[in-house]
Amino acid sequence: MVDFEDMRLFVRAVGEGSLSAAGRELGLSPAAASKRLTRLETALGVRLLQRSSRRLVLTEEGTIYYERCQAIIADVDDANSAVGLRQLEVRGQLHISASVDMGRQYVGPIAADFAGQHPQLHLRVTNSDAMLDLFEHGVDVAVRGGSMADSRLVSRLLASNFRVLCASPGYLERHGHPRSVEELRQHRCLMLHRPGHGVLPWIMQTPEGPRPLRVEAAITCDNGDLMRELAVAGHGIAFKSAWDIAADVRAGRLVPLKGDVILPDAHIYAIYPSRAYLPARIRLFVDHLQQELKAREQDVLDTVRAAMR
C-alpha cells in the first residue's frame, strides 16, 4: 500500500529537482529519502525516476503519476487547511530572481524581511537582467515587468508600472529636452543589452499597437542598474521603469521626459511554476511581496508622473 508521505516526498523531489533537497524539507536524511522513494516504487511496481548524481528524470510512468499526485496532494492540503488541521509551514529554500534595479531597491530587502519572520526559511536572491529559465536555474519566484508567454508558468500582478525616458538635469541643460522621436534620435541613448537577445529596443505605443522606437545606442550595457547610474552621471537618455528611477527623481538626480512618445505600461508580475501543489513558502512570499509593493505603488507612480516635463 502506498504511504501518502512517500507520495509527498516524490512530488517535492520532482519540484525541487533534487531528492536530497526534498528530504531536507521533510526532515529526512538523503539515505532515508532514497529508501522512501524506493519503497514507493516497490509498492507501485514501476520506476518513477531515473536518478543520477546530478539530476532526476521522470520516466513515462513517473510523469503520469506525478500529475495525478499533484492534484491529490493539493486536494488533501486544501481539505486540511479548510478545517484548520494543518498549519502553514514556511521552511526550505526559497530562490527569488529579479532585475538588478528592482532586486536591489525593493525585492531583496522585502525578501530579507520575509525570511527574518520565518527562521526555518533559507533565502537565495539572484539579481540579474538576464531572462533566467526558472526550471533550469531552480528559481521559485521571478519578479519581472510584463507577464510571461511560457505555458509552464503562471503570473500574478504585483503592482502597476510604466517605463519612461529619463536623463540627468545636467545632460538636459547641455543637450536640451527632446520633444519628438526625431529630436530623440539626435541624443545619446543608453540601451540595455541582454545576452542571447541583443540590444533591447525601446517600445512606443501607436494606434496600431506597440512598436519599436528606432534610435541608435551610444552606450549599451547588460546591467540596468549601471545604465541608471550612467544616466545620473549625465552620459545620455535611458529608458527605465518608474520603480527603478523613483528615488533618483525624488532626489533631483533624474528627470522623466514627456513628449509625443507614448510608452506602454510594464506592470510588475510574480512569475512562478504552474503547479497544483505550491509550497507555503512561495504562496506566502508572493502575498507578502504584493502587499509591500502595493503600499509603495502610489508614491512611486505619483513621484515620476509629477516630475515629467
C-alpha positions in Angstrom: 0.0 0.0 0.0 1.3 3.5 -0.9 2.2 5.8 2.0 0.9 9.3 1.5 4.1 10.9 2.8 6.1 8.9 0.3 3.9 10.4 -2.4 4.5 13.9 -1.0 8.3 13.2 -1.0 8.1 12.2 -4.6 6.2 15.3 -5.7 8.6 17.6 -3.8 11.6 15.8 -5.3 10.4 16.5 -8.8 9.5 20.1 -7.9 13.0 20.7 -6.4 14.9 18.7 -8.9 16.6 17.0 -6.0 15.7 14.1 -3.8 18.0 15.2 -1.0 16.6 18.7 -1.1 13.0 17.3 -0.8 14.2 15.1 2.0 15.6 18.0 3.9 12.3 19.8 3.7 10.6 16.8 5.2 13.3 16.3 7.9 14.8 13.2 6.2 18.4 12.3 5.6 19.4 11.6 2.0 19.6 7.9 2.8 16.1 7.9 4.3 14.7 9.9 1.4 16.2 7.4 -1.0 14.7 4.5 0.9 11.3 6.2 1.0 11.3 6.6 -2.8 12.4 3.0 -3.4 9.5 1.9 -1.1 7.1 3.9 -3.2 8.4 2.5 -6.5 8.2 -1.0 -5.0 4.6 -0.5 -3.8 3.6 0.7 -7.3 5.7 -1.9 -9.2 7.2 0.7 -11.5 10.2 3.0 -11.7 9.2 6.7 -11.3 12.5 8.5 -11.6 15.8 7.8 -13.3 18.4 9.0 -10.8 22.0 10.2 -11.2 24.3 12.2 -9.0 23.4 15.4 -10.8 19.7 15.2 -11.9 16.3 13.5 -11.7 14.4 12.5 -14.8 10.8 11.3 -14.8 10.0 8.1 -16.5 6.8 7.9 -18.6 5.1 6.2 -15.7 6.6 8.8 -13.3 5.2 11.7 -15.4 1.7 10.2 -15.3 1.9 9.5 -11.5 3.4 13.0 -10.8 0.5 14.8 -12.5 -2.1 12.7 -10.5 -0.2 13.1 -7.3 -0.1 16.9 -7.6 -3.9 17.0 -7.7 -4.3 14.5 -4.9 -1.9 16.4 -2.6 -3.4 19.7 -3.4 -6.9 18.4 -2.5 -5.7 16.9 0.8 -3.9 20.1 1.8 -6.9 22.2 0.9 -9.1 20.0 2.9 -6.8 20.1 5.9 -6.5 23.9 5.7 -10.2 24.3 5.4 -10.8 22.7 8.8 -7.7 24.1 10.5 -5.9 20.8 10.8 -2.7 21.9 9.1 -0.5 24.9 10.0 1.2 26.5 7.0 4.9 25.8 7.4 7.4 28.2 5.8 10.5 26.2 5.5 13.1 25.0 3.0 14.9 27.0 0.3 13.2 30.0 -1.5 15.1 31.1 -4.6 13.9 34.5 -5.9 15.1 36.2 -9.1 14.6 39.9 -10.0 16.2 42.5 -12.3 19.2 44.2 -10.8 17.5 47.5 -10.1 14.2 46.1 -8.8 16.1 43.4 -6.8 18.4 45.9 -5.2 15.9 48.5 -4.3 12.8 46.5 -3.5 12.7 42.7 -3.9 15.9 41.9 -2.0 15.0 44.0 1.1 11.4 42.7 1.2 12.5 39.1 0.8 15.1 39.5 3.6 12.3 40.9 5.9 10.1 37.9 5.0 13.0 35.5 5.7 13.5 37.2 9.1 9.9 36.3 10.0 10.5 32.6 9.2 13.6 31.2 10.8 13.4 27.9 9.0 13.4 29.5 5.6 16.7 29.6 3.6 16.6 32.5 1.2 18.5 32.9 -2.1 18.2 36.1 -4.2 19.5 36.4 -7.7 19.7 39.8 -9.2 20.1 39.6 -13.0 18.8 41.4 -16.1 19.0 38.1 -18.0 15.7 36.2 -18.6 16.6 33.2 -16.5 14.8 29.9 -17.2 13.0 29.2 -13.9 13.3 25.4 -14.3 16.9 25.4 -15.4 18.1 27.7 -12.6 15.8 26.4 -9.9 14.0 29.7 -9.4 10.9 29.6 -7.3 9.6 33.1 -8.0 10.8 35.6 -10.6 9.8 39.3 -10.4 9.5 40.8 -13.9 8.0 43.6 -15.9 5.3 42.0 -18.1 3.6 38.6 -17.9 5.1 35.5 -19.5 4.0 33.6 -22.6 5.6 30.3 -21.3 2.6 28.0 -20.7 4.6 26.2 -17.9 4.4 29.3 -15.8 1.8 31.4 -14.1 1.9 35.1 -13.4 0.4 37.3 -10.7 0.1 41.1 -10.9 2.0 42.7 -8.0 2.0 46.4 -8.9 1.3 48.9 -11.6 4.2 50.3 -13.5 5.3 52.2 -16.7 8.6 52.9 -18.4 9.8 56.4 -19.1 12.6 58.1 -20.9 14.9 60.0 -18.4 18.1 61.9 -18.2 20.0 64.0 -15.6 19.3 67.7 -15.3 22.9 68.4 -16.4 22.5 66.4 -19.6 19.3 68.2 -20.4 20.9 71.6 -19.8 23.7 70.8 -22.3 21.6 69.0 -24.9 18.0 70.2 -24.5 14.8 68.3 -24.0 13.8 66.0 -26.9 10.1 66.6 -27.6 9.6 64.2 -30.5 11.0 61.0 -32.0 13.0 63.0 -34.5 14.6 65.1 -31.8 15.3 62.0 -29.7 17.3 60.4 -32.5 19.9 63.3 -32.1 20.6 62.4 -28.5 22.9 59.9 -26.8 20.8 56.9 -26.0 21.7 54.4 -23.2 20.4 50.9 -24.0 20.2 47.5 -22.4 21.9 44.5 -23.9 20.5 41.2 -22.9 22.7 38.1 -23.5 21.1 36.0 -26.2 18.7 38.7 -27.2 21.0 41.6 -28.3 20.2 45.2 -27.7 16.6 45.6 -26.4 14.6 48.2 -28.4 12.7 51.0 -26.8 8.9 50.5 -27.3 6.4 53.2 -28.1 2.6 53.0 -28.2 1.0 53.7 -31.6 -2.6 53.4 -32.9 -1.6 50.1 -34.4 -0.2 48.9 -31.1 3.3 48.8 -29.5 6.2 49.4 -32.0 10.0 49.6 -31.5 11.4 53.1 -31.4 14.3 53.2 -33.8 17.2 55.0 -32.1 20.9 54.4 -32.2 22.7 53.3 -28.9 25.6 55.5 -27.8 26.3 53.1 -24.9 25.0 49.6 -24.3 25.3 47.5 -21.1 23.8 44.3 -19.7 23.0 45.8 -16.3 20.0 48.1 -15.8 21.4 49.5 -12.6 24.6 50.5 -14.3 22.6 52.1 -17.1 20.6 54.1 -14.5 23.9 55.3 -12.9 25.2 56.3 -16.3 22.1 58.4 -16.9 22.5 60.0 -13.4 26.1 60.8 -14.4 24.9 62.7 -17.5 26.0 60.3 -20.2 22.7 60.2 -22.0 19.0 59.3 -22.0 17.8 56.0 -20.6 14.5 54.0 -20.9 13.7 52.9 -17.4 10.9 51.6 -15.2 9.2 54.2 -13.0 10.0 52.0 -10.0 13.7 52.0 -10.9 14.1 55.7 -11.0 11.6 57.0 -8.4 14.3 57.6 -5.8 16.5 59.4 -8.3 13.6 61.6 -9.4 12.7 62.4 -5.8 16.3 63.4 -5.2 16.6 65.5 -8.4 19.2 63.3 -10.0 17.0 62.2 -12.9 14.2 64.0 -14.9 11.5 61.9 -16.6 10.7 63.2 -20.1 7.4 63.9 -21.6 6.9 64.4 -25.4 4.9 62.9 -28.2 6.5 59.5 -27.5 3.9 57.4 -25.7 5.3 54.5 -23.8 3.3 51.4 -22.9 2.7 50.0 -19.4 5.1 47.5 -17.9 3.3 46.2 -14.8 5.3 44.1 -12.3 4.4 40.4 -12.0 5.5 37.5 -9.9 6.2 34.5 -12.2 6.4 31.0 -10.8 6.0 27.4 -11.9 2.4 26.4 -12.7 2.0 23.6 -10.1 -1.2 22.5 -8.5 0.7 22.0 -5.3 2.5 25.2 -4.4 4.6 25.2 -1.2 3.5 27.6 1.5 6.9 29.5 1.3 6.0 30.5 -2.3 2.4 31.4 -1.7 3.0 33.4 1.4 6.1 35.2 0.0 4.2 36.3 -3.1 1.3 37.5 -0.8 3.9 39.4 1.3 5.7 40.9 -1.8 2.4 42.1 -3.3 1.3 43.7 -0.1 4.7 45.6 0.3 4.8 46.8 -3.3 1.2 47.9 -3.2 2.0 50.0 -0.2 4.7 51.8 -2.2 2.9 51.9 -5.5 1.1 55.2 -5.4 4.1 57.2 -4.1 6.4 55.7 -6.8 4.0 56.5 -9.7 2.9 59.9 -8.4 6.6 60.9 -7.9 7.5 60.1 -11.5 4.4 61.5 -13.1 4.6 64.8 -11.2 8.2 65.3 -12.4 7.6 64.6 -16.1 8.5 67.5 -18.4 
